[in-house]
């Protein structure tokens, strides 16, 4: 996992669901996040949603990606409550009909307890 795309879904699928475990920690007076899909430095951790082409030989070539900033989850989670579940609903298509990219923000991103 980490920097590799996992759970690939065809671009013309009606929908897509991904699940990943993220550990929530209290560290240095703030919240921190760890997990196989978590990237970035402390204080700026994120998870990527990547778009790409899948070649006949199975090689994935990324051409665009969107970033879900984990700091956006802080209002919903606590390191004191193990087993929490947050659902991030993302409108994967931008206003021009292409794959969404850059930082995910409302209204394209909805976060709620699951």
Buried (B, 14 or more C-beta within 10 A) or exposed (E): EEEEBEEEEEEEEEEEEEEEEBEBEEEEEEBBBBBEBBBBEEEEBBBBBBBBEEEEEEEEEEEBBBBBBBBBBEEBBEBEEEEBEBEBEBEBEBEEEEBBBEEBEEEBBEBEEE
